[in-house]
């Protein structure tokens, strides 16, 4: 009986041991399975990420390559442009803005379009910036229909008070015609008003009109303008009243002829003794009409010094690297001439 109990206990112990061993083995197997699954997941995730990175790298490389190719193309285009001659833009009637940035009405009839194109501005006296050397060799001007710019009155003295040319320290680019304040000033030819402006230290009240014959006329020192910008006028039409505004020593009309912005002597066209044109037409040439170009260049080279307290001729000569003899000759003075403070002495 005792032996049977021992055998039974032994069997139970063995059975318990076997069950425990099987449980441990299955849990270890489950753990290993989970570990392998997680490892495979991690591996696949890494693979996916590496694929993404490789795709990004490829995209960036393609981007870089395309941008480099674009830059190369741009450089090639720039080189091509630099090798080819410049193409000048032609302004057409359909464009509503001119070269100088001012709006133009499409229906606006620009005078002398064949010479000036569609350039039209009321901001600048000479917006064209065409040098005398770059002007056409010859251009015929129709002088028919000319009207003298100052209307005669009983009290007026319409003779020329100052001609075109050098005047003291400045070059005079017009002809001054005597008048009385309030006298009528009229347009010399038919045309369109381009400028109505005031310049306190220069022209005073002045008007610029562009004419159909290619000229532009300027009327300065007016007491009152009577026209507006873009207004069409006829030859002999009242445009303003004479005066002495701006830089002026007395009532007169400063009258100018300009061709493509360059002033020339009105006396080449107008006979002031008869107040008429010399002929029905006039040919503008660089050599004859603008003969004064050399005088202007020489005049612009003149330099002056304003004398201060205690300065002498020898001091001025030494300062500007010249001689007293030369200063005396340029100013028509002698070595003993007393030079007072405020006087302008020419040294070149």
Secondary structure, 3 states (H helix, E strand, C coil): CHHHHHHHHHHHHHHHHHHHHHHHHHHHHHHHHHHHHHHHHHHHHHHHHHHHHHHHHHHHHHHHHHHHHHHHHHHHHHHHHHHCCCCCCCCCCCCCECCCCCECCCCCCCCCHHHHCCCCCCCCCCCCCCCHHHCCCEEEEECCCCCCCECCCCCCCCCEEECCEEECCEEECCEEEECCCCCEEECCCCEEEEEEEEECCCCEEEEEEEECCCCEEEEEEECEECCCCCCEECCCCEEEECCCCCCCCCCEEEEEEEECCEEECHHHCEECCCCEECCCEEEEECCCCCCCHHHHHHHHCCCEEECCCCCCHHHHHHHCCCCHHHHHHHHCCCCCCCCCCCCEEECC
